[in-house]
Amino acid sequence: MSSKMNWFLIILVCTVFQRLHAQTDDGPPCREAQQVNIATDDNKRKILVDFIRSCEQDWGKHNKGIVLLREYHNQEGKLCWLLLPSIDDEYKDNPPNRFADFDGDIILIFDAESNGLVLKPTVGDKDQLNRCLEKIIGDRVYTRPTIKTRWTSYMPIVNKKIKVARRRIDGGNGGSLIIVFNADGSYEKLIPV
């Protein structure tokens, strides 16, 4: 009888310890970036779920990617989100002070002007903030190369080899989406051009 009681106590203690351990949240690995909750209602949660799902279908190669969220108020004073998929570490040029962990996906939150352009962060050391965000993001993004030009064997009239700058095709932001929140709780989805 006493061995059964001992086993019962051991199982009870293990179960209690497991539940207590599961409830403890260590939080982010650093303090330079503030973790926030942006899915504060069902509409925002649905928007984020749908956007991340579409990113995974269209852009999600090799389980890479984060969401860049530019939060601003438009000319009418309405809260807006500009959601952009990102698979590289472009955020390091102007790192945000806020992020969200949304069901395991990382969303970096930037403050923006009324036209959606990112404002510079006002506080903190940029290098330290980038190191913090690297810990949070981990291997979710690719690292951009440090060399920004491309060598080519093409010889122009000057008869020496040249370096060619990267070419990007502008015109639309592939995969990005603007959300305009109305006062009545509804929202509009717009595609930026």
Secondary structure, 3 states (H helix, E strand, C coil): CHHHHHHHHHHHHHHHHHHHHHHCCCCCCCCCCEECCCCCCHHHHHHHHHHHHHHHHHCCCCCCCEEEEEEEECCCCCEEEEEEEECECHHHHCCCCEEEEECCEEEEEEEECCCCCECCCCCCCHHHHHHHHHHHHCCCCECCCCCCEEECCCCCCCCCCCEEECCCCCCCCCCCEEEEECCCCCEEEECCC
